[in-house]
Amino acid sequence: MIAMSAQLTADVLLRPVTPEDAMGLSRAYRRNRAHLRPWEPHRGDAFYTPEGQSERLRNQLAEQRAGRLMPWVLVRNEDHGDGDAQHGGGDGGDVVGTVTLTGITLGPFRSANIGYWIDADQVGRGLACAAVTEVCAVADAALGLHRIEAGTLLDNTASQRVLAKCGFEAFGTAPNYLHIDGAWRDHRLFQKILNDRRP
């Protein structure tokens, strides 16, 4: 049985979210508000509060139980060897990113969409590539999916490099695909074929 958690580096763990992650996610989203703004939908102020994240987690976990979504967090260990506890709080470590599979569909399609982000202070460490690789392995071995799809803004070259390194291939462009940072934005679409098993 494939593990749902993975140690990505000596100090960063990828694991499924829990309701207790609300505080850590709230801190992480507040810390990265400007960093994420160009790449995400408009977020109201409530989104950045522990209460807003708690509600969001309840919804995500309900979708997970229904088999439609799988959410993970990347957490930096509270004791990571350098005495730095700047964002600790007794809730399992400092959240430094998320990865989520959405739109999980079985039957003949056996597909899902992947989305991810990494804390601005952790960019350049290979965390996105490591996390996407692990989640694709789970999608293949544990969820039995055939393919994973991703979309990026046309100018999000950093995310496009991550997907290319993880074996995704571009297959088209979707005009006005998602409402991001206040406007409908074109997206480049990518997919990774995980296997050729029969459904």
Buried (B, 14 or more C-beta within 10 A) or exposed (E): EEEBEBBBBEBBBBBBBEEEBBBBBBBBBEBBEEBBBEBBEEEEEEBBBEEBBBBBBEEBBEBBEEEBBBBBBBBBBBEBEEEEEEBBEEBBBBBBBBBBBBEBBBEEEBBBBBBBBBBEBBBEBBBBBBBBBBBBBBBBBEBEBBBBBBBBBEEBEEBBEBBEEBBBEBEEEEEEBBEBBEEEBBBBBBBBEBEEEEE
